[in-house]
Amino acid sequence: MSTGRRGDQIFALTSRASGIALLAVMAAIAVFLIWKAIPALQANTANFLTEQEWNPNADPPVFGIAQLAYGTVMTSFLALLMATPVAFGIALFISFYAPRRLAAALGYLVDLLAAVPSIVYGLWGLHYFSTKMDDVGRFLNTYFGWIPLFGGDSVGGRSLLTASVILAIMILPIISSLTREVFLQVPTAHVEAALALGATRWEVIKMAVLPFGRSGMISAAMLGLGRALGETIAVAMVLSTAGGISIHILKDGGNTIAANIANSFAEAGETARGALIASGLVLFVITLIVNMTARAIVARHREFA
């Protein structure tokens, strides 16, 4: 047997073992979460999926995931909605418009945002940004209150919108960096062919760059969404924990699964810990669904892979 063939077999076996190990780890995490959550779910007197109140320390315990899941999905979706266009624009500017020296400096600057710890974002959001968002919230409520998201009678700085903006800033460097790398992998022949046909720079991007990088752009956005779904400290410090689901994102209050775990775990009793683990299981499922959806979307756009 040749050395090359033996090396291919070793690599194939190693890759297969790595994949199986990854699946085993995910299965072990799921089994652990279910095992720890079952006693608390059995003691719960409310519907875990639809109940908005979170009071597992009551006698009897009453808790549900509805408000936490809503806050998690809403803040992450709004963050993705705000960050994705900006990140794509930054990636395009750095890759195709900016001079080389400026592009390198901007790339380093954007990447530095990813190195800032979450607690720094949380402190900044709590002591500075949330106070500025009071004025922004009043402006949106006054002039755009006819839109349900910006409506409501009360406006505050520690709202779902504030948490969404901070999450958008946190995921922007991830999406931008990955998208920039995808754009740099566009075959030179595609770009030169478009230029030879007389295309402008934007037409080159539209005809050669964006179709080639579509799957990579979707993957980058989904990775940013995964980061937003699991963010804990920054959201926990910014949001006030007023109860109830409200479509008005300018209102003080709201909570997310990860933030609730961080704020409650230290003082939780046995049943409350099980309830928090059950909420972690829901977050695990949500993240898994997001990743599977992203893989399905990417698989449908492999024509330029």
GUKOL-147650 format. One record per residue: residue in three letters; x, y, z of N, C-alpha, C in turn. Coordinates in steps of 0.1 Angstrom, whole numbers, padded with zeros to 4 digits, always signed. Atoms other than C-alpha are relative to their C-alpha. Last residue first. Layout:
BEGIN
ALAXYZXYZXYZ
...
// end
This chain:
BEGIN
ALA-0009+0006-0010-0192+0264-0043+0011-0006-0007
PHE-0013-0006+0002-0209+0286-0069+0011-0005+0009
GLU-0003+0000+0014-0240+0264-0074+0014+0007-0003
ARG-0014+0005+0002-0240+0256-0037+0004+0001-0015
HIS-0007-0010+0007-0270+0277-0028+0015-0004-0002
ARG+0007-0003+0011-0295+0251-0016+0007+0011-0009
ALA+0000+0011+0009-0271+0236+0008-0007+0003-0013
VAL-0012+0000+0007-0266+0270+0024+0001-0011-0010
ILE-0001-0012+0009-0302+0273+0032+0012+0000-0008
ALA+0010+0002+0011-0304+0238+0047+0001+0011-0010
ARG-0006+0010+0009-0272+0244+0067-0009-0003-0011
ALA-0011-0006+0007-0287+0276+0081+0006-0010-0010
THR+0006-0009+0011-0319+0259+0090+0010+0006-0008
MET+0005+0009+0010-0300+0232+0109-0006+0008-0012
ASN-0012+0006+0008-0280+0259+0127-0005-0009-0011
VAL-0006-0011+0008-0312+0278+0137+0012-0005-0008
ILE+0009-0003+0011-0329+0246+0148+0006+0011-0009
LEU-0001+0012+0009-0299+0236+0170-0009+0002-0013
THR-0013-0002+0007-0298+0271+0185+0002-0011-0010
ILE+0001-0012+0009-0335+0269+0194+0013+0001-0008
VAL+0009+0004+0011-0331+0233+0208-0001+0012-0010
PHE-0008+0010+0008-0301+0244+0230-0008-0004-0012
LEU-0010-0007+0007-0321+0274+0242+0008-0009-0009
VAL+0008-0007+0010-0350+0251+0252+0010+0009-0009
LEU+0003+0010+0011-0325+0229+0270-0008+0006-0011
GLY-0012+0002+0009-0312+0259+0288-0002-0010-0010
SER-0001-0012+0009-0347+0267+0300+0012-0001-0009
ALA+0010+0002+0010-0349+0232+0314+0000+0011-0010
ILE-0005+0010+0009-0316+0238+0332-0010-0003-0011
LEU-0010-0007+0008-0331+0269+0347+0007-0009-0010
ALA+0008-0008+0009-0361+0249+0359+0010+0008-0009
GLY+0005+0008+0010-0338+0223+0374-0008+0008-0010
ARG-0011+0004+0009-0319+0250+0392-0005-0009-0011
ALA-0003-0011+0008-0352+0264+0405+0012-0003-0010
THR+0010+0000+0011-0362+0230+0418+0003+0011-0010
GLU-0001+0012+0009-0330+0226+0437-0010+0000-0011
GLY+0001+0012-0008-0329+0262+0450+0001-0012-0010
ALA+0010+0010+0003-0317+0291+0429+0001-0012+0009
GLU+0010+0001-0011-0298+0320+0444-0010-0010-0002
ALA-0007+0000-0013-0267+0317+0422-0009-0001+0012
PHE-0006+0013-0004-0286+0305+0392+0006+0001+0014
SER+0007+0008-0010-0309+0335+0389+0007-0012+0005
ASN+0005-0008-0012-0291+0364+0371-0006-0009+0011
ALA-0011-0007-0006-0270+0342+0347-0005+0008+0013
ILE-0008+0010-0006-0299+0318+0339+0012+0007+0008
ASN+0007+0005-0011-0322+0348+0332+0008-0011+0008
ALA-0001-0011-0010-0296+0364+0309-0008-0005+0013
ALA-0013-0001-0005-0293+0332+0289+0002+0010+0012
ILE-0003+0012-0007-0330+0327+0285+0014+0000+0007
THR-0003+0010+0009-0338+0363+0277+0004-0013+0008
ASN-0010+0009-0005-0356+0390+0295+0003-0010-0010
GLY-0004+0010+0009-0380+0419+0289+0012-0008+0007
GLY+0003+0013-0004-0384+0452+0306+0004-0010-0010
ASP-0010+0006-0010-0385+0489+0299-0005-0014+0003
LYS+0004+0000-0014-0408+0496+0269+0011-0007+0009
LEU-0005-0012-0007-0393+0505+0236-0003+0000+0015
ILE-0014+0002-0004-0397+0470+0222+0006+0012+0006
HIS-0006-0013+0000-0435+0472+0222+0014-0001+0005
ILE-0006-0003+0014-0446+0437+0213+0007+0013-0001
SER+0005-0012+0006-0450+0429+0250+0007+0002-0013
ILE-0003-0002+0014-0446+0396+0268-0006+0012-0005
GLY+0010-0001+0010-0448+0399+0306+0006+0001-0014
GLY+0006+0012+0005-0424+0405+0335-0010+0003-0011
ALA+0014-0001-0002-0401+0434+0342-0007-0012-0008
THR+0007+0013+0000-0365+0421+0343-0015+0001+0003
SER+0008+0001-0012-0347+0453+0333-0009-0012-0001
LEU+0014+0001-0001-0323+0446+0304-0005+0001+0015
VAL+0007-0011+0007-0288+0460+0302-0015-0001+0003
MET-0003-0013-0007-0268+0439+0327-0009+0011-0006
ALA+0004+0000-0014-0283+0406+0317+0002+0013+0007
VAL+0014-0001-0001-0279+0414+0280-0005+0000+0014
ALA+0004-0013+0005-0242+0421+0283-0015+0002+0000
ILE-0004-0011-0010-0236+0391+0305-0005+0014-0005
THR+0005+0000-0014-0255+0364+0285+0003+0013+0007
GLU-0007-0010-0008-0251+0361+0247-0007+0002+0014
GLY-0006+0005-0012-0264+0327+0235+0007+0011+0009
LEU+0009+0008-0008-0289+0339+0209+0006-0004+0014
ALA+0010-0008-0006-0267+0367+0197-0009-0008+0009
ARG-0007-0008-0010-0237+0344+0190-0011+0008+0008
GLY-0003+0009-0011-0260+0320+0171+0007+0007+0012
LEU+0012+0003-0007-0273+0349+0151+0002-0009+0011
GLY+0003-0012-0008-0238+0359+0142-0012-0002+0008
LEU-0009+0001-0011-0231+0324+0130-0002+0012+0009
MET+0005+0010-0010-0263+0325+0110+0010-0001+0011
ALA+0012-0006-0007-0252+0358+0093-0005-0010+0011
ALA-0005-0010-0010-0218+0343+0085-0011+0006+0008
SER-0007+0007-0011-0233+0312+0070+0005+0010+0010
ILE+0011+0005-0009-0257+0333+0049+0006-0007+0012
MET+0007-0011-0007-0228+0353+0036-0011-0005+0009
GLY-0009-0005-0011-0208+0322+0028-0006+0011+0008
SER+0000+0010-0010-0237+0308+0008+0009+0004+0012
ARG+0013+0000-0006-0241+0340-0012+0000-0010+0012
GLY-0001+0000-0015-0204+0345-0018-0013-0002+0007
PHE-0010+0010-0005-0203+0334-0055+0000-0001+0015
PRO+0004+0013+0002-0236+0352-0063+0010-0011+0005
LEU+0011+0004-0008-0225+0383-0045-0005-0014-0003
VAL-0004+0002-0014-0191+0386-0061-0011-0005+0008
ALA-0011+0010-0003-0196+0380-0098+0002-0003+0014
MET+0000+0012+0009-0228+0397-0111+0010-0011+0004
LYS+0013+0006+0001-0236+0422-0083+0000-0013-0008
ILE+0004+0006-0013-0200+0429-0073-0013-0007-0001
VAL-0009+0012-0003-0189+0433-0109-0005-0006+0013
GLU+0005+0011+0008-0220+0455-0115+0009-0012+0001
TRP+0012+0005-0006-0210+0477-0086-0005-0012-0008
ARG-0004+0007-0012-0175+0481-0100-0012-0006+0007
THR-0005-0008-0010-0188+0489-0135+0004-0008+0013
ALA+0008-0002-0012-0191+0463-0161+0007+0010+0009
GLY+0004-0014-0002-0174+0468-0195-0008+0002+0013
LEU+0012-0002+0007-0173+0431-0206-0005+0015+0002
ALA-0002+0001+0014-0137+0429-0197-0012+0003-0008
LEU-0007-0012+0004-0145+0440-0162+0002+0001-0015
ALA+0010-0010-0001-0170+0411-0158+0006+0014-0004
ALA+0010+0002+0011-0144+0387-0171-0011+0010+0000
GLU-0007-0005+0012-0117+0401-0148-0010-0002-0012
VAL-0001-0015-0001-0140+0396-0118+0006+0005-0013
HIS+0014-0005+0001-0149+0360-0127+0000+0015+0000
ALA+0005+0001+0014-0113+0351-0136-0014+0006-0001
THR-0004-0012+0008-0101+0365-0102-0006-0001-0014
PRO-0010+0003+0011-0121+0337-0085+0003+0013-0008
VAL+0007+0000+0013-0140+0351-0054+0011-0002-0011
GLN-0001+0013+0007-0121+0340-0023-0006+0000-0014
LEU-0014+0001+0005-0116+0376-0011+0003-0013-0007
PHE-0001-0008+0012-0154+0379-0009+0014+0000-0005
VAL+0007+0007+0011-0156+0349+0015+0002+0009-0013
GLU-0008+0011+0005-0129+0364+0037-0007-0007-0011
ARG-0012-0006+0007-0148+0397+0039+0009-0012-0005
THR+0005-0004+0013-0180+0378+0048+0012+0006-0008
LEU+0003+0012+0008-0163+0361+0077-0004+0003-0014
SER-0012+0007+0003-0149+0393+0090-0001-0012-0008
SER-0008-0008+0010-0181+0413+0086+0013-0008-0003
ILE+0005+0001+0014-0203+0387+0102+0009+0007-0010
ILE+0000+0014+0004-0181+0383+0133-0005-0002-0015
PRO-0013+0004+0005-0174+0420+0135+0001-0015-0004
LEU-0004-0006+0013-0211+0428+0135+0014-0004-0004
ILE-0001+0010+0011-0221+0403+0162+0005+0006-0013
MET-0009+0011-0004-0212+0425+0192+0001-0010-0011
ILE-0014-0004+0000-0226+0457+0177+0009-0011+0003
ALA-0003-0002+0014-0259+0440+0169+0015+0005-0001
LEU-0002+0013+0006-0261+0426+0204+0005+0002-0015
ILE-0012+0005-0006-0258+0461+0218+0004-0013-0006
VAL-0011-0008+0006-0285+0473+0194+0014-0004+0005
SER-0002+0004+0014-0307+0444+0204+0011+0008-0007
ALA-0007+0013+0000-0303+0450+0241+0003-0004-0014
THR-0014-0003-0004-0313+0487+0236+0008-0013+0000
LEU-0007-0007+0011-0343+0476+0215+0014+0003+0004
LEU-0005+0010+0010-0354+0451+0241+0007+0006-0011
SER+0011+0007+0008-0356+0478+0267+0006-0010-0009
ARG-0004+0014-0003-0334+0494+0294-0011-0009-0006
GLY-0013+0003+0007-0337+0529+0279+0005-0014+0002
GLY-0012+0001-0009-0373+0534+0286+0012-0004-0007
VAL-0012+0001+0007-0406+0544+0269+0012+0000+0010
SER-0012-0003-0008-0441+0540+0283+0012-0003-0009
ASP+0001-0012-0008-0475+0543+0265+0013+0004+0008
GLY+0000+0001-0015-0469+0519+0237-0001+0013+0007
GLY+0011-0005-0007-0459+0520+0201+0001-0002+0015
PHE-0004-0012-0006-0425+0514+0185-0011+0007+0007
LEU-0013+0002-0007-0430+0478+0176+0004+0012+0008
PRO+0002+0007-0013-0467+0484+0167+0013-0002+0008
ILE-0005+0014+0002-0458+0510+0140-0001-0007+0014
TRP+0011+0007+0007-0481+0540+0146+0005-0014-0004
GLY+0008+0008-0009-0456+0551+0172-0011-0008-0006
PHE+0003+0013+0006-0432+0562+0145-0008-0009+0009
TYR+0001-0001+0015-0429+0599+0151-0003-0013-0007
THR+0007-0012+0004-0434+0601+0189-0004+0000-0015
ASN+0014+0002-0005-0424+0565+0199-0009+0012-0005
LEU+0007+0010+0007-0393+0567+0177-0015-0002+0004
PHE+0001-0004+0014-0382+0600+0191-0008-0010-0008
ARG+0010-0010+0001-0390+0589+0227-0002+0005-0014
GLY+0013+0007-0002-0370+0557+0222-0011+0010-0001
VAL+0003+0007+0013-0340+0576+0208-0014-0006+0001
ASP+0004-0010+0010-0341+0600+0238-0004-0006-0013
ASP+0013-0007-0005-0342+0572+0263-0005+0009-0011
MET+0011+0007+0007-0316+0553+0242-0013+0005+0005
LYS+0002-0006+0013-0290+0578+0254-0012-0006-0008
THR+0005-0014-0003-0295+0567+0290-0002+0007-0013
SER+0014+0001-0003-0292+0530+0279-0006+0014+0003
PHE+0008+0001+0012-0259+0538+0261-0015+0000+0004
TYR-0001-0011+0010-0240+0552+0291-0011-0002-0011
HIS-0003-0013-0005-0242+0533+0324+0001+0011-0010
LEU+0008-0004-0013-0259+0501+0315+0002+0014+0004
GLY+0015-0001+0003-0248+0498+0278-0007+0004+0013
TRP+0002-0011+0009-0211+0506+0286-0015+0002-0003
LEU-0002-0012-0008-0211+0482+0315-0003+0012-0008
GLY+0011-0001-0010-0227+0454+0294+0001+0013+0008
TYR+0012-0004+0007-0204+0460+0264-0011+0002+0010
VAL-0003-0014+0004-0174+0458+0288-0012+0006-0007
ILE+0003-0008-0011-0189+0426+0303+0003+0015-0002
SER+0014-0003-0001-0190+0410+0269-0004+0010+0012
PRO+0008+0009-0008-0153+0413+0265-0015+0004+0001
VAL+0005-0007-0012-0140+0434+0235-0008-0010+0009
ALA-0009+0003-0012-0120+0411+0212-0005+0007+0012
ALA+0002+0014-0004-0148+0410+0185+0008-0003+0013
LEU+0013+0000-0007-0147+0448+0183-0003-0014+0005
LEU-0002-0004-0014-0110+0446+0175-0013-0001+0008
ASP-0003+0012-0007-0119+0428+0142+0002+0002+0015
VAL+0013+0008-0002-0136+0459+0130+0003-0012+0008
LEU+0009-0007-0009-0105+0480+0137-0013-0007+0002
TYR-0005+0002-0014-0081+0455+0122-0010+0006+0010
GLY+0001+0014-0004-0101+0454+0090+0004-0003+0014
LEU+0014+0002-0003-0104+0492+0089-0003-0015+0004
ALA+0003-0007-0012-0066+0495+0091-0015-0002+0004
ALA-0006+0008-0011-0061+0469+0064-0003+0006+0013
ALA+0007+0013-0002-0086+0485+0041+0006-0008+0011
LEU+0012-0003-0008-0071+0520+0047-0008-0013+0002
ARG-0004-0004-0014-0037+0507+0036-0012+0002+0009
ARG-0005+0012-0008-0051+0488+0006+0004+0004+0014
PRO-0014+0002+0003-0073+0517-0007+0006-0011+0010
ALA-0010-0008-0008-0110+0511+0001+0014-0002-0005
TYR+0001-0014+0002-0135+0500-0026+0012+0008+0007
PHE+0000-0005+0014-0133+0463-0032+0001+0015-0002
SER-0005+0010+0010-0126+0442-0001+0002+0007-0014
ILE-0014+0003-0002-0129+0469+0026+0006-0009-0011
PHE-0008-0012+0000-0160+0484+0012+0015-0003+0002
LEU-0001-0004+0014-0177+0451+0005+0010+0012-0002
ALA-0008+0010+0007-0170+0438+0040+0002+0004-0015
ILE-0014-0001-0005-0182+0470+0056+0009-0009-0008
GLY-0005-0012+0006-0214+0469+0035+0015+0002+0004
PHE-0002+0002+0014-0220+0433+0044+0006+0012-0007
ALA-0012+0009+0001-0215+0441+0081+0003-0003-0014
VAL-0012-0008-0003-0239+0471+0079+0013-0009-0002
PRO-0002-0009+0011-0266+0450+0062+0013+0008+0002
THR-0003+0006+0013-0262+0422+0087+0003+0009-0011
ALA-0014+0002+0002-0260+0442+0120+0003-0005-0014
MET-0008-0012+0000-0295+0457+0122+0015-0002-0005
LEU+0006-0009+0010-0316+0427+0111+0008+0013-0001
LEU-0004+0004+0013-0293+0404+0131-0005+0009-0011
ALA-0014-0002+0001-0298+0424+0162+0005-0004-0014
LEU-0002-0015+0002-0335+0426+0157+0015+0003-0002
PHE+0004-0003+0014-0336+0388+0153+0002+0014-0003
SER-0009+0006+0009-0315+0382+0184-0004+0004-0014
THR-0013-0008+0000-0335+0406+0205+0010-0005-0010
MET+0002-0013+0005-0368+0390+0194+0013+0009+0000
VAL+0002+0000+0014-0357+0354+0197-0001+0014-0005
THR-0012+0005+0007-0343+0357+0232-0001+0001-0015
GLY-0011-0010-0001-0371+0380+0245+0013-0005-0007
TYR+0004-0012+0009-0398+0356+0231+0011+0010+0001
ALA-0002+0004+0014-0380+0325+0246-0003+0012-0009
LEU-0015+0001+0002-0378+0342+0280+0003-0004-0015
GLN-0005-0013+0001-0415+0353+0279+0015-0001-0003
ALA+0006-0008+0011-0428+0318+0269+0007+0014+0000
ILE-0011-0005+0008-0404+0297+0291-0005+0010-0010
GLY+0001+0003+0015-0427+0289+0319+0010+0007-0008
PHE-0009-0006+0009-0427+0288+0357-0002-0005-0014
VAL+0007-0005+0012-0449+0282+0387+0010+0006-0009
PRO-0008-0007+0010-0435+0261+0416-0009+0004-0012
PRO-0007+0008+0009-0460+0252+0444+0007+0008-0011
ASP+0005+0012-0005-0448+0268+0466-0015-0001-0003
ALA+0013+0000-0007-0428+0294+0448-0004-0014+0005
ASN-0002+0001-0015-0391+0291+0441-0013+0000+0007
PRO-0002+0014-0004-0398+0282+0404+0002-0001+0015
ASN-0001+0000-0014-0413+0317+0398+0002-0014+0005
TRP-0012+0009-0003-0410+0326+0361+0002+0001+0015
GLU-0006-0003-0013-0444+0339+0349+0012-0010+0002
GLN-0009-0012+0001-0451+0338+0311+0007+0002+0014
GLU+0001-0009-0011-0466+0303+0309+0010+0011-0001
THR+0009-0011+0002-0469+0288+0274+0000+0010+0012
LEU-0002-0006+0013-0441+0262+0271-0008+0013-0002
PHE-0013-0005+0002-0438+0252+0307+0002+0008-0013
ASN-0005+0005+0012-0475+0249+0313+0013+0006-0003
ALA+0004-0008+0012-0480+0256+0349+0005-0007-0012
THR+0015+0000+0001-0479+0235+0381-0005+0008-0012
ASN+0006-0012+0005-0442+0226+0378-0015-0001-0001
ALA+0005-0008-0011-0431+0197+0400-0007+0013-0004
GLN+0010+0008-0007-0427+0173+0371-0007+0008+0011
LEU+0011-0001+0009-0408+0200+0351-0012-0008+0006
ALA+0006-0013-0001-0384+0204+0380-0013+0001-0008
PRO+0006-0002-0013-0378+0167+0383-0007+0013+0001
ILE+0012+0008-0002-0373+0163+0345-0006+0002+0014
ALA+0012-0008+0001-0348+0191+0340-0013-0007+0004
LYS+0000-0010-0011-0316+0174+0352-0013+0008+0001
TRP+0000+0007-0013-0322+0143+0330-0001+0010+0012
ILE+0013+0006-0002-0332+0164+0300-0001-0007+0014
LEU+0010-0011-0002-0302+0187+0303-0013-0006+0003
PHE-0002-0006-0013-0278+0157+0307-0011+0010+0003
VAL+0004+0010-0011-0293+0138+0278+0001+0006+0014
ALA+0014+0000+0000-0290+0169+0255-0005-0010+0011
ILE+0005-0012-0005-0254+0174+0265-0015+0000+0001
ALA-0002+0000-0015-0246+0138+0260-0005+0012+0006
ALA+0010+0009-0006-0262+0139+0225+0002-0001+0015
MET+0013-0007+0000-0241+0169+0216-0011-0009+0006
VAL-0001-0011-0010-0209+0152+0228-0014+0007+0000
ALA+0001+0006-0013-0218+0120+0209+0000+0011+0011
LEU+0013+0004-0002-0224+0140+0177-0003-0006+0014
LEU+0008-0012-0001-0191+0156+0180-0014-0003+0003
ALA-0003-0005-0013-0173+0123+0187-0009+0013+0002
ILE+0008+0008-0009-0190+0108+0156+0002+0005+0014
GLY+0014-0003+0002-0177+0137+0135-0009-0008+0010
SER+0003-0014-0005-0142+0135+0149-0015+0003-0001
ALA+0000+0001-0015-0141+0097+0144-0003+0013+0006
ARG+0012+0006-0004-0151+0102+0107-0002-0001+0016
SER+0011-0009+0002-0124+0128+0102-0013-0007+0005
THR-0001-0011-0010-0098+0106+0118-0012+0009-0001
LEU+0004+0006-0012-0109+0075+0097+0000+0011+0011
ALA+0014+0003+0001-0107+0096+0065-0005-0006+0014
PHE+0007-0012+0000-0073+0110+0074-0015-0002+0000
ILE-0002-0005-0014-0059+0076+0082-0008+0013+0002
GLN+0008+0009-0008-0073+0062+0049+0000+0005+0015
ASP+0014-0003+0003-0059+0091+0029-0009-0008+0010
GLY+0003-0013-0006-0025+0087+0046-0014+0004-0002
ARG+0001+0002-0015-0025+0050+0038-0003+0013+0007
ARG+0012+0006-0002-0032+0059+0001-0002-0003+0015
GLY+0011-0009+0002-0004+0084+0000-0014-0006+0003
THR+0001-0009-0012+0021+0060+0017-0012+0010-0002
SER-0008-0012+0001+0014+0034-0010-0002+0009+0013
MET+0008-0012+0000+0000+0000+0000+0009+0012+0000
// end
